[in-house]
Amino acid sequence: MSRAYLLLFLFLPGIVAATQTASDLTARYGDPDVERFRVRPGVTLMARYDGDRTACEMLIEPMRSIVPHDQPAKYVRPEVMTEIIDEVLPEADRGKLLLGIVTKAGCNDLETDDYENVTIQRFRHRCLLPNPEIEGAARITRKSPSCGRPDSILPPF
């Protein structure tokens, strides 16, 4: 029993010292180019920035682990997703709607609205009862020279 306490006493300071805070990481590596925010209970928004900290791409989705592993699918009500999209990107900032497309595959829909200033994609699942329409994620991509090519570093839908 005393051997276990001795090992704990010897290794605990190393474990505590290895803990990194956001300030520690920023001091060492600079400002992050991607951040994740909790925008509603169980819903996150991940943002990818350009050099001047403009959000070039935003992914809104149910909260999940950043470490990939098998998890049951999680969804968001459409009205909640619409509320968050309108909050982070008001309609006045989108520009004129150029094209709206819905791609359907079985129970899944991918709605793409292409505006002058942004593209908004919303992934929906329509077959889970009693919730006939629920959303898996929404991606907002800004059209801006400062954002460069739209090569996403955010996870796919």
N, C-alpha and C positions, 0 to 999 in steps of 0.2 A: 504494500500500500504506500509506504513512504517513497519507494522508487517512482511510482506514478506521480506523486507530488513533486519530486525532484525534476522529473522530465518536464512536467507542466511548467514549473518555475523557470527552467532553462529555455524552453521554446516559446513561451508566451510573449516575452518582449520582442522577439523576432517577428512574430505574427502581427503584433500591434504596430510595430515600426513599418511593416510592409504595406499597411493600409494607405491608399491614395485617395485624396480628396479632389474635388473638381479644381480647386485653386492650385493644388500641387501639379496636376496634369497640365493646366493652362500655363503655369509658370515654366514648365519643362518643354511643352510642345507647341505653345501658342493657342490662339482661339480655335475651338472646334469648327470643322466645316459641316458637321451634322450634329443635331441635338434632338432629343426626344422630350416632349412635354406631355403631362397628363391634363387633357382639356375637359374631360368629364370623368365621372367615376367609371373605370373600366375602359376608357377610350383614350388613345394617345395620338399625338401629332408629331411626326418626325419631319424635321426641316433640314434641307441641304442648302448651304449658303455659297455665294460667290465671294470674291475678294473684298467687296465693300459691305459684306454681311447682309446682302439682300437675299431673301428666301427665294431660291430658284425653283425648288421643288418641295412639295409638302405631301406627306402620306398620312392619311387619317385612317385609323383602324382600331379594332378592339385590342386591348392590351394583351401582349404575349411576351414570352421570354425572349431576350436577345440571343440566347444560346439555343440553336436549332435542336429540337427534339419533337417527338410525336406528341401533339396536343390536339384535343378535340377542337373542331372549328368553332369560332366565336363570331358573333354578328352584332350589328348595331341597327336600331330602328331607322328607317329612311328619314323620318322627320328630325331625328337627332343629327344625322349626317348632314342634312340640308342646313340646319341651324349652325353647325360648326363651319361648314363651307362659307356660308354667308357672313359669319363672324370674322373669319380670317381673310376672306376675299369678297368684299361687297360687290354687288352687281355693277355698280358704277365704275369699278376698277378693271372689269373684265374686257370692256370694249364691246363692239358689235359681234353678235353671234354669226359666225361664218358658215358653220356646218354642224349638224347634229346627227350622230349615227348610233344605232343600237345593234350590237352583234349578239345573237342568241345561240346558245348551244345547250340543248336540254333544259335543265332548270336554271342555268346561269345566263346572265345578261351582262354585257360590258357596254355601258353608255358612254359615248365620247362626245363632248361638246367643245368644239373648237372656236374660240373667240379671237378677237384681234390681239389681245395681250397675253392670253393664257389658254391652256387646254385643260379641261377637267374630265377625268375618267372616273366612273363609278361602277364598281363590281357589285352585282346583286344576285342573290339566290332566291328563287321563287317557289320552291317546292316543300319547304319545311312547314308543316301544319302544327299548331294553329296559327303560326305567323307566316302568312303566305308570301310576304315580301320582306326580306331583310337584306342588309348590306354588309359585305365583307370588308370593303375598303374604298377609299377615294384618293385619287392622286391629282394634285394640281401642279402643272408645269408652266412656269413663266417663260414667255417668249421675250427675251432680252439679249442684246449683244453681250452684256456683261456676264450673263449666265453661260455663254458658250454653247457647245453642243449638248443636247439633252441626254447624254449618257448617264443613266441613273446609277447612283451608288446605293440607293434605297432598295430594300427588298422588293421583289415582284409581288403582285397580288397573289 
